[in-house]
Amino acid sequence: IADMNSHSYSCSVILTRLESRNYTSARFPCSPALFGKARLESLVENGGIIVEGSLNAPRKDDETGCDVSENNLDNLEDFCVLPSPSNSTVQMVERGKCNFLRKAKNQRVIVNADAIIVINSEPHELFVMANEMPSGQLEGPCTSD
């Protein structure tokens, strides 16, 4: 993503696994969310974001990450706080059933996730992770007025 002031950021997921004292890794391209900590304004202000930590597979009881009561999401004061550079939790969820902002908030509540990876369930369809508000504008929980 980029702006007209020469700020540009890319997204990649690097998976590293330790096997018998040898590290193996793979790099995958990704698309950042356009709300919350990954909004372009936040990236510029903070010089980008690097999240390093353990990667959790989608939970068997809630693979899409959508099954949390709205009441549990009301008091997420630290949702907009940037994650620490290491020792973070990254939760994978599948695409579908609820919006991306809801998925991110749910995973913060359930597993204290600092980041989520949304698995595309439609292999031939690209998508943008944005949070559409009722009036149609794109907005997020970490915007300042």
N, C-alpha and C positions, 0 to 999 in steps of 0.2 A: 504494500500500500504506500502511497506517496501523496504529498501535497504540493502546492505551487511554490513553496519556499525551500525546495531541494531536500526536504526530509523524506527519506524512504526507508521502509523496513520490510524485511522478508520473514517468512515463518518456515521453520523446519523442525521436525521431530527427529532427534537422534536417539536411537535405542541402543544401549550398551549392556552386554551381558558378560558376566565373568564365568568362564568355564575352565576348570583345571588350571588356574593361574594365567589364563590367556583371556584377553578381552576381545570380544567380537562386537561390531557395531554396524548399524544400518541407518541411513538418513532418508527421511521421507518428507516430501514437500507438504505444506499445509496452508490453510487460509485462516488468518486471525479473525476473531470476532470483531464486529464494529461497534461494540458497546463495552462499558465497564473498563477494566484495566487495559484492554487492547485497543481502545479508541486512539486514533492518531494523535489527538492532543495529549493524551496520557503518555504515549510512547515518546513524543518529542520532549515533554517535560521531564521524563525520567531517563532519557537516553536508551530506551528499549526495555525489554523485559527478558530475563532468562530465568526459567524455572527448572530446577534440577531436583529430582527426587524419585521416590518409588512410584511405579506405574501399576495401577490396579485395573484388572479386567472388569468389564461390566458385571454388576451384581446380578446373580441368577434370579433374585426375587424382584428386580426392577431394572431390567436391561436398558430401558430408555431414560432412566433417571428422573421420572416424572411423578413418582408416587410419594409425595410428602404433603402433608396438610398445609394449606396457606397460613394457618395460625403459627406454624413453626418458622415462617419466613419473615415475620414482621420485625423482629429485633436483630437484624444482621448488621450491627454497627461496623464490624470489621470487614464487610464484604468488599469495600472499595480500597482496602489497604493492600499495597503491593506485597507479593509473597517474598519470603527470604530467599536468597539466591540458591541455597541448598537445603537438603532435608525437608523438602516439600512433598506433598502428596498430589499425584496426578491421577485423576479418575477417568476411565474411559466409559462412555455411554453410547448407546445407539441413537441414531436420528429418528425422530418421529414422536408422536403423541402429545408433546407440549412444546412451547417455544424455548429458544436457547437460553434466554435469561432465567427462566424457571429451572432449567436443567442445572445451570451454574449455581444458582442459589441453593437448590436441593442438595447438590454434592458438597457444598460448603457446610450445610447443616448435618448431613448424614456421616460424611467421612472426613470433614475438615479439609476438603480439597482446596489447594491453591490454584489449580488449573484443571480443565477438563479437555479431553479429546473426544469429539463427536465423530462416531464412525458413520460414514455415508452408507446408507442401506440401499441407495439407488445408484448402482455402479456407472450408469451412463448419464447421470444428472449432476451438474455442479450446483452448489448452493452457497449462499452468503449467510454467515451467522450474524444477523441483525435482529434487533428487538423492535418490532413494530408496535407502536402505541395505538390506542383506539382511533385517534384522529388521522392516522396514516403516516405521521412523521417518525423518523428513526430516532430513538432516544435510549438512554441507558440509566442505570441507577447511580452512576458516579459522575454525572454531569454537574458542572457548577453554573450558576446563573450569572 
